[in-house]
Amino acid sequence: DGICRITSPPLPGSSAAKAGLSVDDTIISIDGVDVKGLSSFDYLDIVSKVGGNSINLKLGSGRELTLARKLDAVADPVPTVKISQDGTGYLRLTEFNTRTDRRLGTILSDLIDDKKAKAIVIDLRGNGGGAFQSAIDAASYFLPTGTPVVDIVEQEKDPGSPL
């Protein structure tokens, strides 16, 4: 419907929860950028580009909120890299974050070009997921150019039905 609507409760203790943001609140603008008609990916893009220690939201109710931003250090998504004597490269990918694409590219280049790995094992055990786009970027290293990684189908929500 082109409306930015909160569909899940904010995490307890988060700045959104402390500010009183709740399910079914609608967001009109994020830091002065009108979000009507944008996709959830666009919202994430806007929020990720906002600098500073806070973000301003204008809600459909007319309320304006300022949320504190605490940006934690981004963990190394590939803490383990090895190559065995038989030429098998091994890497453990623990999460998909903003560092995944560059880090994975560097490691794969090192394993394939420099160390001449004949095969690569990617260990995803315990990987809790993370940034959607980072997972897509990671998959692109292993697929032919132009191969779809995901197909997103948006459905109309039937009033009264569960998500």
Secondary structure, 3 states (H helix, E strand, C coil): CCCEECCCCCCCCCHHHHHCCCCCCEEEEECCEECCCCCHHHHHHHHHHCCCCEEEEEECCCCEEEEECCCCCCCCCCCEEEECCCCEEEEECCCECCCHHHHHHHHHHHHHHHCCCCEEEEECCCCCCECHHHHHHHHHCCCCCCCCCCCCCCCCCCCCCCC
